[in-house]
């Protein structure tokens, strides 16, 4: 998310981390039992212009027993990455293959024409049996001239990227992709992409495809300032796009297969305390259940006195127009001082309503009263619900504490990603997120390693326990 950068302590400052390392599997203590994290990918790029061995900002999607994750690899401090990586399990998370997209950047194999690539988002088109990874392509730090989509029949073999849109004057950002996978829908097989253009004030743009992502048509939509939308498709074919617009979370709706969108419809005000030096903001994470109810979560401080720290809050809608009042997910007590950031919501799409299974991964830090902004350890937490969010199980720790200084330092703060992601397979939740095992600060260049990797809990996580 673009925002004013903060003054930061020099990268030479040192602070330790206390993650236990055992080969490719990280064993991290949790309140109730051990949670083991499997590393599914590592950055192979050695160009001296980005942070070496750094993977951040994953998205995931599951269909059947297959899960596909996509993420940035080799993050640059001024935006974008050396390439986008993928990690795919075809057997419900028991084993994973991984690799990197071809023909995207000059570092890819085979090489592409762009200097950097960013903002990966994953979808599956059941009608055309194609996995899709959408990205934005950069040819300079502040010039992002294309939204791309890479296609694969199995999540392992990827073709050259196809342009959803190109521009000579734009600065495109925060793409997202989704497909209509309901066979009874009048728009079954349509896929929908969303992005904004910073060159015109972060204006909303959408497009749709009816042929598995090979060709794209521009949608018409209100000219609204937005960032970070996530399209979702109801069983009826209605497309709902929760998104951040100024100080509010809003939504846009299409009932004609993406040809046109109406809105914005207000979800709630979004007020975030943030955490100094960490790149984060109230971007929404959104998912949908089997009946078409949309769930949206974001980081928000409105339930805390004087906006002292961020909680994760949630709102729901059955039509994308009217939304329930936001409620606080009770991860920690009000007033605890613990900040919660960058939520990745998953909803089991075989469940709905009062029996909908929800899973939420997020980053959090210790109370600021007991540490400073660069000495607060960054952790990863997980909480889940068996009844559509009416009640939540006790949270567990998945990883941490990590030092911010061991993460790539961007011009908007230390970065694990503007979003993370959780998907379901066979009733178990699979959050994918970035962790670092490094104990000293990392710097740009091939000789220094941040060692930030993509990890997933071995076997997934049970819900409601």
N, C-alpha and C positions, 0 to 999 in steps of 0.2 A: 504494500500500500504506500502511495506517495504521501509524505508529510514533511514538515520542517525537520531537518536533522538537528540532533542534540550535540552539545559539547561533550566530548568523550575523554576518558582517561587514556593516556597513551598506551598503545598495544604492548609496549615493553613491560607494563605492570604485570606482576605474577600472582597467580592464585591457584591453589590446587583443586583437583576434583577427586571424588571418592567412588568411582564406578569400578566394580570388580570385573576383571576380564578373564575369560577362559576360552581361548581360541576364537571361533566365530560366534560363540554363544555367550551373551552377557548375563550373568546371574545377579539379579538385583533383589534385595530384600523387600518384601511386601508385608503389610500388617498381619495378613492371615496365612499366607503361604508364599513359597518362592515363585517368582515369575521369571521365566527364562526367555530371553530375547535372541532371536536368530538374525544375524546380519545377512540381508538378501542381496546386497550390492555394495560396491566400493568404487569410488571415482578413479579411473585409470589415467586421466589426462595430466600432462606434465608441462603444459605451456606456462611460462613465467608470469603471465599477466593476470592469472586468477588464483584463488586459494586452492592449493593442491589437496587431493583426497578429501573433497568436500561434497556431500550430497545433502540437499535441503528441499523443503517444500513439496511433499508428496501428495498426490491424489490417487484414489483407488476406485475400482468398480468390480463388482462380482456378478457373475451370471452362471447359474448351475453350480458346478464345483470349481469353476475357474475364477481366480482373482488376478487382476492386472493392476500393478502400481506403476506410476510414472513420477519422475522427480528431476530436479536440476542437478547436474554434476559439474563440478569445477566452477563455483560461483565467483563472479567478478564483483569487486567492491562497488562499482558504479552501475550495476544492473546486468541481469542475464547470466548465462552460464556457458561453459564450453560445449555442452550438449545436454540432451535430456535422456536419462536412463529409464529402463523398464525392468520390472521384476514380475514374473508370472508363475503362478501355481495352477496346475490343471487338476490337482487331486485334493482340493479342500485344504490347502495350506500345509500339506505334509512335506512337500519338497518344492523347490523354486529354481527356475531358470532366470538368467538375467542378461542384459546387454544394453546397447545404446542405439538410438535412432540413426538410420543412414541418411546421408545427403542433406543434412540440416545446416551445420556450420562448417567452417574451414577445418575444424578438428575432427569431424565425423569421418567414418570409413564406410563407403566412399565419401569424399569431402563434398560439402554443399557450398553455397555461395554466401551465406550469412556469417557475420562475425560472432554472433551469440544467439542463444535461444532461451526462452523463459516460460514460466507460468503453465506447466503441463496440467492437462485435465483429461480424464479417461471416461469413455463411454463404450457401450456395446449396442450394436444394431442387430437385433435378433432376426429381422426379416431378411436382411442381406448377409447375415452371418459375418459381420466385420467388427473387429475391435478398432477403436479410434482413439488417438491421442492428439489433442489440440494443443498448440503452442503459439507464442508470439515470437517473431524473428527480429533481431536487431542488426543493423549495419553501422550503428554508432550508439554510445551510451544514451543519448536522448533522442534517437530516431528509431522508431519501431515500425517498419513499413508493411508488415504482413502478419496475418493470422493464418497459420498452417494447420493441416490435419494429416497425420500419418495413419495408414490403414494396415490391418493384419487379419488374416483369417483365423489365427490361432493364438494371438497374443505373444508370439515368439518370432515370427518372421514378418518384418515390417517393410513396406514399400516406401518409395520416395515421397516426400511430403507434397500435398496438394494445397494450393492457395485458396482459402476461403475468401479472403479479400486482400488486395494490395493497394498501397497508396504511396505517392511521392512526397506528400506533405504531412501525413499524419504521424502520430506517436501513439500507437495502439497498445492497450494494456488490459490485463486481467481477463483473459478469455476463459470461457467455460463451455462445455459441450454435454449434451444429453440426447437420448433417443427414445422414441415411442416404441415400447416392446410389448404392448398389449394387442394380441391378434384381433380382438373384436373392435379395436379403436378405428374410427374412420381415417385416421392418419398413421396407421401402423407402418413402421419403417421410416417415418420422418425423423430426422435428426436436427437439433437446434444448437446454434452457437451464439454466444453473447460476448461482447467486449466493450470497452469504452475508448474514446480518442482524447488523449490529454492535449493534443494540439488545438482542439476546439472546446476546451474546458471540461474534459471528461464526459462528453456526451455519449448517450446510450446508443449502441448498435446491436442488431440481431440479424441472423440469417438462418435459412432452413435448407435442408437437402432431402430429396426423396429417392436417391439412388446410392445409398451407402456411403455418402460423403464424397462422391466423385465430382459433383457439381453443386453449386450453392446459389441461392437467390436471396437478395436483400429483403428483410422485413421492413415494414413501416411501423414506427413507434414514436411516442412523444419525445421531443427534444428535451431531455432531462439530464442533469448532472448526476453521474453515478460512478460506482466502482465496486467490483467484487460480486457480481451476480452469479447465481447458480440455477439454471433452468431445471425444472422438474416437470414430468408429464403424468397426468392423471389417467386412470383406465379409460376415461371417456375421450381422451385425446387433448384435453385442455392443458395448455402449457402455462406454468406459473413460475415467475422469476423473482425470488427474493433478492434484494440488492441494497447496498448502502447508498443513500442519496443525501448529501449534506449531513445534518445532524440526526437523520432518521433512517431506520430500516423501512423500506417500502417494497411493493411488489408490482409487477406488470403481468398481464394475462392475455393469452391468445386463445380464441375459440375456433380459429379457421386454419389450423395447421401451420401456424407461424407466419402467415401472410401479413397479419397486422396484430399489434398489441395495444391494449388500453392500460391506463394507469397514469400516474402512480397511485397506489392505494397504501395508506399508512399502516405499517405494522406496529411500530413503537419508536419512541425517541431512543437514540443510542448515545450514551454518555460513558466514556471510558477514561479511567484514571491512567491507564497504561503503566508501564514499568520503565523507569529511566534506563536508557541505553539498549533496551531490547526492542527490536523492530516488531511491532504488533499494533493492532487497531481493531475496531468493532466490525470487521468484515463478517458477514453471516456464513454459517454452515447450515445447509438445508438438505433434508431428505423427505421421502414420501413413503407411506405405508400401502398395504394391499388395497385398501378402500379409497385411496386418493387423498387422505389427510396429509397436509404438508406441515413439517416440523422445522422450525428455524431457531437456531441458537446463536449467541454472540456474547462477547465480553462486555460487561456493563457494570457501572459503579453506582447506579441509582438507588440500590437497596442499602447502601452503606452511608453512614453519617459523613457529611462533608466530602463525599466521593473519595473515600480513603483508600479503597482497593477495589479491584474488579472481581465480580462474580461471573458465572455463566448463567444467562437467562434464556428463557424459551417462550415462544408463541406458536400457536397452531392455527390452521385455517382449512376449511373444506372446499373453498372456492377461490382462494387467492385474493379476495376482495375484502371480506370481513375477517379480522384476526382477533384471537383471544388476548386479553391483557397479559403482558409478559409476567412470567413467574420465575423466581430465583431457584436454581437447582441447588439443593442444600449440600454442597460438597464440604464446606467448613462453616462454622457458626458465623452469624453476622457479627462484625466487629473483630474478627480474628486477626485482621491485618494481612492475611494471606491473599496474594493476587493470583488470578486465574486468567490464562491467555490462550489465544489461538485454538479454539475448540474444533474438534473433528467429530461430527455426529454421524452415527450409523443407525439405520432403522431396518429391521428384518422385514423385507418386502413380502414375505409370506404371512405376516401378521398384521393386525389392524386394531384400531379403537382401543378398548379397555384391556386388550391382551397384546397390544403392540410391544415388541421387544426393541428397546432403545439402548444404544451404547455410545458413550461419550469419552473420547480421549482429549487431553488438554495438557498444557504446560502450566506450572505454578511455581511460586517461590516462597521462601520462608517469610515470616512477618518482618516488614521493613524496620520495625522497632528493635530488632535483634541483629541486623546486619545492614551494610551499605549497598548501594546500587550495583557495585561491582564485586561485592562479597556475598550477596544473597545467592545461594545455590539454586540453579534452575532444575526442576524436576518434571517428570511426566506422570500424570495421574489418569485413572480410569474409573468411571462410575456407570451404573447401568440400571435399567428399569424393566419390569415385566408387565407394566400396566399403563403404557403410553405416557409415562412421565408423572403419573399421580403420586408414585412413591419411588424412591431410589435406594439401592443397596449402598452399603458403606463403601467409600472410595478406597482404592488400592494404589500403591505407588508402583509404577512400571519401570522407571529409570531415574537416576540422579542420586545426589545433586551434581550438576555440571556447572563449571565456571563459564560465565558469559565470555570471558577473555579467550576461551578455547574454541570459540565459534567464529565463523567468518564475519569480519567487520565491514558492513556496507555503509553507504552514505546516508542510510536511514536507521542505523543501529546494528547491533549484533543480531545475526539472523539464524533461525532454524526454519523459517518459512512464514509466509503470510497465511498459510493454511496447512492443516494436516487432514487425515482422512481415516474413516473406519468403515469397513464393509462386513457383511454377514455371509457365512457359508454354513449350512446345516445347523442353524441356530446358535453358532458360536461367532463371536466378534473378533475381527482381525484389524486392529489399528496399526497403521504404518506411520512411522515418525522418525525424525533425525535425532541421533544421540552422538556425543563425542566422548571418547575415552582419553583424550589428551589431557595432560596435567599442566601444561605450560601454554602461554599464548601462541597463537599461530599468526603468521604473516603471509603476505602475497609471495608467490613464486614456488617453483617446483621443488626447491630444497627445504621448504617448510611445509608441514602437514597439519591441517586442522583435525584430520581423522574423524570427520563427521560422516556417519554411515546411515543408510536406511535399515531399520530393524522392524521385526514383527514378532509378537509373542508366539512361541512354539505351540502349534496346535490350536491357536486362537484362545479366546477367553470365554468362560461361561457367563451368562447374563443373570442378574438378580441375586447373586450370591455374595 
